Amino acid sequence: MKTFLMTAAIAAAAIPAAAQAQVAVADLQGAVQQSAAFQTATTQMRTTYKAQIDAFTTRQTALNGELQPLITAFQEAQKKPGANEASLKPQFDAIQTKRNAIQQQLAPLYQPIARAQAYVEEQIVAKLDQATRAAMTKHQIKVLLRPDAAFAYEPTANLTTAVVTELNTLIPNASITPPAGWEPGQEVAPQGAAPATPPAQPQGR
């Protein structure tokens, strides 16, 4: 390990300072979530979808209340002498079945909220490449890495804030109301443009 660090230090010293400054890191997903458009949209969603959020939270609390006795009974069974995987399996399976049922009941309640959030994210992500390249150009960055791909870096080498700044210029606001027929993964039409005609759905769906 010591030899590796010495070799890395020598290699870094051999690279011209200008070249070293051309490498940076950025958390692009974090930049999307830190952008003004995302933050504003999140606040708007709490108001616009308050009824759905409240209904989801209320139902989630009630269903978790039904699940907790099963978990408590399972934990107590684990403490009993002679408890083993085979004896505990029926209770474990019952918990998993209940959890799956809860997820199925909650999914329709959360779907409108998730769809709106996905629409907001896609609008911002559509500008992410342009924002990233603009930030790289302004800061004379030639290579951009994810933070977890870098062995180590100085805080000044983090380009995330610069990307956020560019996003705030390119897309200061994002709509929280998806067009009719829009689904996550569908290309977002430019603001002011007529929405694309949704593709025909296979029969039977």
N, C-alpha and C positions, 0 to 999 in steps of 0.2 A: 504493500500500500504506500509506504514511504517513497519507494522508488518511482511509483506511478505519479505521485504528487510532484516529485522533483522534475520528472520528465514533462509533466503538464505545465509546470511553472516555466521551464526553459523554453518550451514551445510557444507559450504565450508571450514571453519576452522577445522572442524572435520575430513575432508578427508586428508589423508597423502599427503605430498607434491609430492611424487613420483607418486601417483595415479592421482593427479590433472594434472601432466605433461603429462599423457597418453591420454589426450583429446585435439583435435585440430580441426580447421576448414580449409576448402579449397574450393575455387571456381574452380571446375574442368572444366567447360566450359570456364572460363577465362584462365585457364592454357593451354587449347588447343589453344586458340587464341593468347596467349602470346608466344607460343613455336616458336623456330627458324624455324621449318619446315613450320608452318602456315604463319609466317611473310615473309619468302623467297618466298613461293608459291604465296602469295598475290602480291608481287612485280612482279613476273614473269607473273602473269595473266594480270596485267595492260599493259604489253608489248605484250604478245601473243594474247590477246583478245581485243586489242586496237580498231580494226575496229568494233567489235560487241559492245563494250562499247560506242564508239562514235555514232554509229547508234542508240543505245538505248537512249542515252542522247538527241540526236537531235530530235528523234521522241517524246520522253517524253515532251520536252519543247514545241514542236508544239501542241501536244494534250492538254497540260495544258493551252496553250494559247486559245484553243477553249473552254475550260471549264470555264475559268475565267469570261467571260461575263455573263454566266448563274448564277454564284455565286454572281456577283455584282448586277445583276437584282434582285435576291432573297433577298439580303440584303437591297436593296432599298424598295422592296415590304414590308418587315418586318416593316419598319418605317412608312408606310402609316396608316392613321387612319382607324380603322375597320379591320385591318389585323388580321387574325386568322388562326388556323391550317387548316381549310377546304379550305380557299382561297389561302393559300400558298402551299398546297399539290401538285398541278400540277407542280409548279416550282421545288419543292423539288424532286419530282419523276423524273423530267427531268434531274436534276443534278446527281441523283443516276444512272440513265440509262446511262448517258454520262460517268460517272466514271467506270462503269462496262465495257463499250465499250472500254475505254482507257486501262483497265487492260487486256482485251482480245487481243488487238492489240500489247501491249508491251510484253506480256508473251513469244511469240515465239522468240522475239529479245533477251530476257534475258536468255532464257533456256540454251544455251551453257555455259554461264558464271556461272549460278546457278549449273549446272551439274558438272562443273569442281571444283567449290568450295566445293560441297558436297563430291566429290571424295577425295579431300585433307583432309577434316575433318574426313571422315571415316578411312582413313589410320592412322591418328593420334589417333583417338578414339580407334582404335584396340589395341594400345599400352597403353592406359590410365590406365587400371586396373593394369597392371604390373608396370607402373611408380608410381601409387599411393601407391601400396603396398610396393614398394622399398623405397619410401620416408617415409612411416610410420615406416618401420623397422629401417631405419637409425636414425630416430628421436625418436624412442621408443614410437610411438603413438599406442594406442590400440583402440581408438574410434575416428572416423573422421566424422564431421558434416558439413553441408552446412552453410555458414556464416549467412544466414537468419534464420537458425534453432537454433542459439545460442542466449541466452539472452544478453550476453556481453562477450567480449574476448579481451585479450591483443594482440597487433600486433605480438608478438613473438609466439603466438599460431596459426598463420595463416600459413598453410603448402603449400599454392598455389605456391610460388616461388620454393620450394623444388620439387614439382611435375613437374614444368616446367623444372627444371634441369635434372630430370630423363627422361623426354620426349626427351629433346635435345640429350641425350645419346642414347636412344633406336631408335629414328627416326629423325636423323639430317636433312633429306630432304624428301619431299613428291612430287610425280608426279602430275602435273596439267592436264595430258592427260588421261582421263578414257579409259579403254580398250573397244573395240567394243562390243556392247551389254550390257555394264554395266549400271545399273540404281541405283539411291540412295536406300540404304537399302540392297543392295546385298553385300554379304560377300566379303571383299577385299582379293585377293590372296596375299600370301607372295611375297616380292620382289624377282625376279628371277624365280618364278614359272610360269608355263604355265597358262594362264587365264582359268577359268572354263567355260565350255560350257554354254551359256545362256539358260535358260529354254524356252521351246516352248511356243509361244504366242497363246492364244485362237484365233480361227478363227473368222474373222469379226472385229478384232481390228485394 
